[in-house]
Amino acid sequence: MSLILTAHGTRRPAGVAMIGDLAARVSALVDQTVHVAFVDVLGPTPSEVLSALSPAAVSAQPAILVPAFLSRGYHVRTDLPAQVAASGHPDVTVTPALGPSRDITRILTYQLVKSGWRQGDSVILAAAGTSDHRAQADLHSSRTFLSTLTGTHVELAYAATGVPDVRTAVTEARRSGGRRVVVVSYLLAEGLFQERLRASGADLVTPPLGEHPGLARLIAGRFRNAIRGRLGSRRMQRMPN
């Protein structure tokens, strides 16, 4: 069974390396090679990886694709299905996106505490941003999860698409009397958007989620669950009537 981790993509070498390292850690956890694909900016694309792994569609090995995205945006709902269809691969299972989820929220909370956050600090959850209404709803859910788990009010801001942008959110937090402002990165890896968070003027900025070992465990769990689901379905199909 072929395993593929699909991320957005970045021109920053550090971000590409971080995704590669994440895939390597997941590979070690599932004891099988996890291939990497990108839906934007650089390749290989999911379609290219699927085609390379199973060049003959008739004898194609089943594939499981985990979208390393934190909401159900355009890339998850439109790009990935189109990429799978373009590959001609007849047997691909695509798991849900990584977020929003309680597991992701626990990682965010860990990053927040490790960064030096204290009760009373202003907290801003900073995402890349999206114009997709479902993805926007997911981001608001993530903000609510983080606020509930930490017991503090959390604002939502964006590094690219959306209002307010993270720099404006930091400025407004200071005007509102925030003693310190902490930006929680809701990004997977290093790249342009993480650089914008660091340049926002916040007192503290957490690292991207890909640095936390819990993310590799979460992705490995997605692969394992999908594999078990497929094997269970096959057993059911083979049972006599």
C-alpha positions in Angstrom: 0.0 0.0 0.0 1.4 3.4 -1.0 1.4 6.2 1.6 1.5 9.9 0.5 1.7 13.0 2.7 0.4 16.0 0.8 1.3 19.6 1.8 0.8 23.0 0.3 4.4 23.8 -0.7 6.8 26.7 -0.2 9.7 28.2 -2.0 11.6 28.4 1.3 14.2 25.5 1.5 13.6 25.3 5.3 9.9 24.7 4.8 10.5 22.0 2.2 13.1 20.4 4.5 10.6 20.5 7.4 8.0 18.6 5.4 10.5 16.1 4.3 11.6 15.6 7.9 8.0 15.2 9.0 7.4 12.5 6.4 10.6 10.7 7.6 9.3 10.7 11.2 6.0 9.4 10.1 7.7 6.7 8.0 9.5 5.5 11.1 6.3 5.4 13.1 4.4 3.4 10.5 7.4 1.3 9.4 6.9 2.2 5.8 8.0 4.9 3.4 5.8 7.9 3.3 6.1 9.9 0.0 5.7 13.6 -0.2 3.6 15.6 -2.6 2.7 19.3 -2.9 -0.4 20.9 -4.3 1.1 24.3 -5.0 4.4 26.3 -5.6 6.5 23.2 -6.3 6.3 19.5 -7.1 5.9 16.7 -7.3 2.1 17.0 -7.3 -0.1 14.3 -5.9 -1.0 13.3 -9.4 2.7 12.9 -10.3 3.5 10.8 -7.2 0.4 8.6 -7.7 1.4 8.0 -11.4 5.0 7.3 -10.5 4.1 4.8 -7.8 1.6 2.9 -9.9 2.4 3.5 -13.6 0.2 0.7 -14.7 -3.4 1.5 -13.6 -4.6 -2.0 -14.0 -2.1 -3.3 -11.4 -2.0 -0.2 -9.3 -1.2 -0.7 -5.6 -3.8 0.9 -3.3 -2.8 4.3 -2.1 -3.6 6.4 1.0 -3.2 10.1 0.9 -3.2 12.3 4.0 -3.8 16.0 3.4 -1.4 18.0 5.7 -3.8 20.9 5.9 -5.4 22.5 9.0 -8.9 23.2 7.4 -11.2 22.0 4.7 -10.2 24.7 2.1 -10.0 24.8 -1.6 -6.9 22.6 -1.8 -8.6 19.8 0.2 -12.0 19.9 -1.3 -11.1 20.7 -5.0 -7.4 20.4 -5.7 -6.8 17.0 -4.2 -9.8 15.2 -5.9 -8.8 16.8 -9.2 -5.2 15.6 -8.7 -6.3 12.1 -7.9 -8.6 12.0 -10.9 -5.8 13.3 -13.2 -3.5 10.5 -12.0 -5.8 7.8 -13.3 -5.1 5.8 -10.2 -8.1 3.6 -9.5 -7.7 3.0 -5.8 -7.0 6.0 -3.6 -8.2 6.7 -0.1 -8.0 10.4 1.0 -8.3 11.0 4.7 -9.8 14.1 6.3 -7.6 17.2 6.8 -5.6 17.4 10.1 -7.7 20.2 11.5 -9.6 21.4 13.2 -9.2 18.8 15.9 -8.6 18.4 19.6 -5.2 16.8 18.8 -4.1 19.9 16.9 -5.3 22.1 19.7 -3.3 20.2 22.3 -0.2 20.8 20.2 -1.0 24.5 19.8 -1.4 24.7 23.6 1.9 23.0 24.2 3.7 25.4 21.8 2.0 28.3 23.5 3.1 27.2 27.0 6.6 26.4 25.8 7.0 29.8 24.2 6.6 31.4 27.6 2.9 32.4 27.5 1.4 33.6 30.8 -2.2 34.1 31.8 -3.0 37.8 31.0 -1.1 37.8 27.8 -3.1 38.7 24.6 -3.2 35.6 22.4 -3.7 35.6 18.6 -4.1 32.5 16.6 -2.5 33.2 13.2 -3.5 31.2 10.1 -2.5 31.6 6.5 -6.0 32.7 5.6 -8.7 31.7 3.1 -11.7 32.9 1.2 -13.4 29.5 1.4 -16.4 29.7 3.8 -15.9 26.1 5.1 -12.3 26.7 5.8 -13.1 30.0 7.6 -15.6 28.1 9.8 -12.8 25.5 10.6 -10.4 28.3 11.6 -13.0 29.8 13.9 -13.6 26.4 15.4 -9.8 26.1 16.0 -9.8 29.5 17.7 -12.7 28.4 20.0 -11.0 25.1 20.8 -7.8 26.9 21.8 -9.7 29.5 23.9 -11.5 26.7 25.7 -8.4 24.6 26.4 -6.3 27.6 27.7 -9.1 29.4 29.5 -8.2 32.7 27.8 -9.7 34.8 25.0 -8.1 34.1 21.6 -8.3 36.4 18.6 -8.0 35.1 15.0 -5.7 36.8 12.4 -4.2 36.0 9.0 -0.8 36.0 7.4 -2.2 36.3 3.9 -5.9 36.2 3.1 -8.4 37.7 5.5 -9.0 40.5 8.0 -7.4 41.3 10.3 -3.9 40.6 9.1 -1.6 39.5 11.9 0.3 42.8 12.2 -2.9 44.8 12.5 -4.2 42.3 15.1 -1.0 42.7 17.2 -1.3 46.5 17.0 -4.9 46.4 18.1 -4.1 44.0 21.0 -1.5 46.5 22.3 -4.1 49.4 22.0 -6.5 47.3 24.0 -4.1 47.2 26.9 -2.4 43.8 26.3 0.7 43.6 28.4 2.3 41.1 26.1 1.1 39.8 22.8 1.6 36.1 21.8 1.0 34.9 18.2 0.3 31.2 18.0 1.3 29.9 14.6 -1.4 27.9 12.9 0.9 26.9 10.1 2.5 23.6 9.3 6.0 24.6 8.3 8.5 27.3 7.8 7.9 29.7 4.9 6.8 33.2 3.9 3.8 33.2 6.2 5.8 32.1 9.3 8.2 34.9 8.5 5.3 37.4 8.5 4.2 36.2 11.9 7.7 36.8 13.3 7.7 40.3 11.7 4.3 41.1 13.2 5.6 42.9 16.3 4.4 40.3 18.7 6.4 39.6 21.9 6.3 35.9 21.3 5.7 33.8 18.2 5.3 30.0 18.5 7.0 27.8 15.9 5.1 26.0 13.2 3.2 22.9 14.1 5.6 20.6 12.1 8.3 21.0 14.7 6.2 19.2 17.3 6.6 15.4 17.5 2.9 15.1 18.2 2.1 16.1 14.6 4.0 13.1 13.2 2.1 10.8 15.6 -1.2 12.4 14.5 -0.4 11.8 10.8 0.8 8.3 11.5 -2.5 7.6 13.2 -4.4 8.8 10.1 -2.5 6.4 8.0 -3.0 3.5 10.4 -6.7 4.1 10.7 -7.1 4.3 6.9 -5.1 1.0 6.5 -7.3 -0.7 9.1 -10.4 0.6 7.5 -9.3 -0.8 4.1 -8.3 -4.1 5.5 -11.6 -4.4 7.5 -13.6 -3.6 4.3 -11.8 -6.3 2.4 -12.5 -8.9 5.1 -16.2 -7.9 5.0 -16.3 -8.3 1.2 -14.7 -11.8 1.5 -17.2 -13.1 4.1 -19.7 -15.6 2.6 -23.3 -14.6 2.5 
